[in-house]
Amino acid sequence: MNPNEINIPLSYKVRVPEKITKNTASIFFLHGYGSNMNDLFSLGQLFPDEWAIICLQAPFPTGFGGWAWAELDYNNLKELPKPEQGYSSRDSIIESINTCVTELNLDPSRAHLIGFSQGAAFTLFCGLTNPKMFHGLVALCGFFEYKKVKDEIEPSKVKNLNIFVGNGIIDEVIPIHLGRMTEKGLRKLGTKPVYNEYNAGHTISNDCLNDLLSWIQSIQ
């Protein structure tokens, strides 16, 4: 299988190791609103060469080469103008990941999902509603309101999920109170997220990256 020719619902960018084994781990990245699959790809170089790196691209165009997982209302970030887009994107992400893992013969027990900003919300949405698929979830500079989908989440199945959440205290896009709300919501679901705050804005700081890499290593 040519890794660049996998038939999935979403556009993607991929880096695979020279030799894939039954233990090959993977990182799937979900970019933020208005960005694209190239945005987080460079982060792949921070992970072991023997891991597969796949950046997925959101399906809804925002113009100027940008894409979104769902349209936003900037006056009320907690509400999606078209909530059905959230579900269709979730389903496309899940199908894409499952197909990539199968077609590339990756280890299904070592798949990780990392999202930034809106991608962070969809990382938690995908992971909490499909907990058996992921060994680790990472949500950076985003937020997730679990009440919207709590009926789809089974606490007994998510309690052991490995979750890392990082937010910037001076984030001008996602205010820190939304990050704190996300942590509280995750704990109400019975999960035990690692939650860190950074003296940073809407960006992945070096401190955050270092903590993330240490955490990923700790759960292997």
Backbone hydrogen bonds, N-H to C=O, Kabsch-Sander energy under -0.5 kcal/mol:
donor,donor_aa,acceptor,acceptor_aa,energy
5,E,2,N,-2.3
8,I,6,I,-1.2
13,K,55,C,-2.0
15,R,53,I,-2.6
24,T,21,T,-1.7
26,S,110,R,-2.4
27,I,52,A,-2.5
28,F,112,H,-2.9
29,F,54,I,-2.4
30,L,114,I,-2.5
31,H,56,L,-0.7
34,G,67,W,-1.8
35,S,32,G,-1.8
35,S,67,W,-0.8
39,D,36,N,-1.6
42,S,38,N,-0.5
43,L,40,L,-1.6
44,G,41,F,-1.7
45,Q,42,S,-1.3
46,L,43,L,-1.9
47,F,44,G,-1.6
51,W,48,P,-1.9
52,A,25,A,-2.7
53,I,15,R,-3.1
54,I,27,I,-2.8
55,C,13,K,-3.0
56,L,29,F,-2.2
56,L,54,I,-0.6
57,Q,11,S,-2.5
60,F,68,A,-2.0
62,T,66,G,-2.6
63,G,66,G,-0.8
66,G,63,G,-1.5
67,W,35,S,-2.1
68,A,60,F,-2.9
73,D,79,E,-0.5
74,Y,72,L,-0.6
76,N,73,D,-1.8
79,E,76,N,-1.7
85,Q,82,K,-2.3
86,G,82,K,-0.6
86,G,83,P,-0.7
87,Y,83,P,-1.2
88,S,84,E,-2.2
89,S,85,Q,-2.5
90,R,86,G,-2.2
91,D,87,Y,-2.4
92,S,88,S,-2.0
93,I,89,S,-2.6
94,I,90,R,-2.4
95,E,91,D,-2.4
96,S,92,S,-2.3
97,I,93,I,-2.6
98,N,94,I,-2.5
99,T,95,E,-2.4
100,C,96,S,-2.5
101,V,97,I,-2.7
102,T,98,N,-2.1
103,E,99,T,-3.3
104,L,100,C,-2.3
105,N,102,T,-0.8
106,L,101,V,-2.2
107,D,24,T,-2.6
110,R,107,D,-1.9
111,A,108,P,-0.5
112,H,26,S,-2.0
113,L,136,G,-2.3
114,I,28,F,-3.1
115,G,138,V,-2.8
116,F,30,L,-2.1
117,S,140,L,-2.8
119,G,116,F,-2.3
120,A,117,S,-0.9
121,A,117,S,-1.4
122,F,118,Q,-1.9
123,T,119,G,-1.8
124,L,120,A,-2.0
125,F,121,A,-2.3
126,C,122,F,-2.7
127,G,123,T,-2.6
128,L,124,L,-2.7
129,T,125,F,-1.3
130,N,126,C,-0.8
133,M,130,N,-1.8
134,F,131,P,-0.9
135,H,111,A,-3.3
136,G,111,A,-1.0
137,L,162,N,-2.7
138,V,113,L,-2.6
139,A,164,F,-2.7
140,L,115,G,-2.6
140,L,138,V,-0.5
141,C,166,G,-3.1
146,Y,144,F,-0.9
148,K,145,E,-1.4
149,V,146,Y,-1.4
150,K,146,Y,-0.7
152,E,149,V,-2.1
153,I,150,K,-1.1
157,K,154,E,-2.0
158,V,154,E,-1.1
159,K,155,P,-1.3
161,L,158,V,-1.9
163,I,161,L,-0.7
164,F,137,L,-2.6
165,V,194,V,-3.3
166,G,139,A,-2.3
167,N,196,N,-2.0
169,I,198,Y,-3.5
170,I,200,A,-1.8
171,D,168,G,-1.4
178,L,175,P,-2.0
179,G,175,P,-0.9
180,R,176,I,-2.3
181,M,177,H,-1.9
182,T,178,L,-1.9
183,E,179,G,-2.0
184,K,180,R,-2.2
185,G,181,M,-2.4
186,L,182,T,-2.5
187,R,183,E,-2.2
188,K,184,K,-2.0
189,L,185,G,-1.2
190,G,187,R,-1.4
191,T,186,L,-1.9
194,V,163,I,-3.0
195,Y,193,P,-0.7
196,N,165,V,-2.6
196,N,194,V,-0.5
198,Y,167,N,-2.2
200,A,198,Y,-2.4
203,T,201,G,-2.1
205,S,203,T,-0.9
209,L,205,S,-2.5
210,N,206,N,-2.6
211,D,207,D,-2.3
212,L,208,C,-2.8
213,L,209,L,-2.7
214,S,210,N,-2.1
215,W,211,D,-2.4
216,I,212,L,-2.8
217,Q,213,L,-2.0
218,S,214,S,-1.9
219,I,215,W,-1.3
220,Q,217,Q,-1.0
